[in-house]
Amino acid sequence: MKKILFFTICFIFITASLQSRTIKKEQKFTDTAGKSYLIIIAIDKYQNRLPLDRCIKEANDFRNILFANYNFDEMIELYNKDASFNNVAEIFKRLQKTSNENDSILIYFNGHGYIDPLTKEGYWILHDSGINEQLKEKWLSNTEFINVINKIKAKHLALICESCFSQNLMTEEGKKIPKEDEEYFRISFEKKSALALLSGKTETGPEESEMTREIVKSLKFSKKSWIDLLILYNDIKFKVRGSIVFFGHFNSMGHEIDGGHVLFLRDDIIDMKEYEANKNESKIAENKDKEKIIEKEKIIKKEKTITFQSTPDNLKNLNITSLTLLISGSTFTSIGLGLFIFDMIVMFKDVRELINENNDYYNGNYIRYDQLYTLNLIFFCTGISVAGTGALMMAAALALRIYTVVKKKQLSFDINFKDKIEIAASIRF
């Protein structure tokens, strides 16, 4: 009886000790996890290329199963025109600033791609990428992509790409079938990883591929608490038709042997319809806030701006101004032409006669000649100047008349004191 009691106590002690160690391991396994990001980039409609018809749908299916069932703290989505070169670059720059050494980042890309036949360099073709294969304007090269994400301080980086990718930048992972126990996932998670799961070879754009579809199926029916990319790859590699599935790690990114990108099953599954509704409401509220800020800035700018302007309601004054300019310009032109004609007919004629026909008078009355010649020049210059001024005034009157009668737009003169003194005269169309 004593022996039975002794063994019972020993069994209870050992069991409690093992449970305590398991709890400590569980706490250590989960507590070291940082923030988890899901980045989704998918493009069907291109600015300079023929459209695709499946990328957005596949990305949505991927997102709905992955984000709903597995732990992600933040999801960033860029579709069609939002997936421009600058927007994608901005997302990566933001992650460089906000990520830390315990974070996990999973990037999904679905769209056109290109492999340069000479350099073997791969490129992501984004929404606003140019079409010229020589210039490669706003093409995101695989090398640039790796250089950018290499500056992100995350512990785990993974790329799932439904497009061609330069496999010479990577090393293929072994085809081993892991033992899916807690120890395997612990080691996989504790070591740094930089992995990629790719579909496609060297095509200009992705043909029909089943990789995303098979990933969605695999995750949909999986009830495992943890899963990583190697297990996912082993599950789908023989099911994908039409393209080759490649699994490997990025070179020169510090990937450690046996390191893996682990996905943790959520305790509570997210309702994606409810998530979308809340997201749309938040977006509407955000847009309203932006509109309020813009209106506030307009009010502030208006308060700091002195504006002298003629509105369409005040076109009568502009008509009077144009009429005044027309009358004044006609008067000035008439006076100027009169002076010019008088100078040519009378003054200039007297000077010529004084020189050519009466040399004795000219030689004896040089001072008189000099005065007459100077007066001739004065009349000539004055006539031209006055006539020119009148012509400009008439042109201004005509332009203003066209503006008020035909265009009926708004002429304004602003002085802005917001940041610095700015004076501007403009016609607002």
HELIX and SHEET records of a PDB file:
HELIX    1   1 LYS A    2  ASP A   31  1                                  30    
HELIX    2   2 CYS A   55  ASN A   69  1                                  15    
HELIX    3   3 ASN A   80  ASP A   82  5                                   3    
HELIX    4   4 PHE A   85  THR A   98  1                                  14    
HELIX    5   5 ASN A  142  ILE A  149  1                                   8    
HELIX    6   6 GLN A  167  LEU A  169  5                                   3    
HELIX    7   7 GLU A  182  GLU A  190  1                                   9    
HELIX    8   8 MET A  211  LYS A  220  1                                  10    
HELIX    9   9 LEU A  229  ILE A  236  1                                   8    
HELIX   10  10 MET A  272  GLU A  303  1                                  32    
HELIX   11  11 PRO A  312  ASN A  314  5                                   3    
HELIX   12  12 LEU A  315  PHE A  342  1                                  28    
HELIX   13  13 ASP A  343  MET A  347  3                                   5    
HELIX   14  14 PHE A  348  ASN A  356  1                                   9    
HELIX   15  15 ASN A  359  GLY A  364  1                                   6    
HELIX   16  16 TYR A  366  ILE A  402  1                                  37    
HELIX   17  17 TYR A  403  LYS A  407  3                                   5    
SHEET    1   A 7 GLU A  74  TYR A  79  0                                        
SHEET    2   A 7 SER A  36  ALA A  42  1                                        
SHEET    3   A 7 SER A 104  ASN A 110  1                                        
SHEET    4   A 7 HIS A 156  GLU A 162  1                                        
SHEET    5   A 7 SER A 193  SER A 199  1                                        
SHEET    6   A 7 VAL A 245  PHE A 250 -1                                        
SHEET    7   A 7 MET A 170  GLU A 172 -1                                        
SHEET    1   B 3 GLY A 113  ILE A 115  0                                        
SHEET    2   B 3 GLY A 122  ILE A 125 -1                                        
SHEET    3   B 3 TRP A 139  SER A 141 -1                                        
SHEET    1   C 2 TRP A 226  ASP A 228  0                                        
SHEET    2   C 2 VAL A 262  PHE A 264 -1                                        
SHEET    1   D 3 THR A 305  SER A 310  0                                        
SHEET    2   D 3 GLN A 410  ASN A 416 -1                                        
SHEET    3   D 3 GLU A 422  ARG A 428 -1                                        
END                                                                             
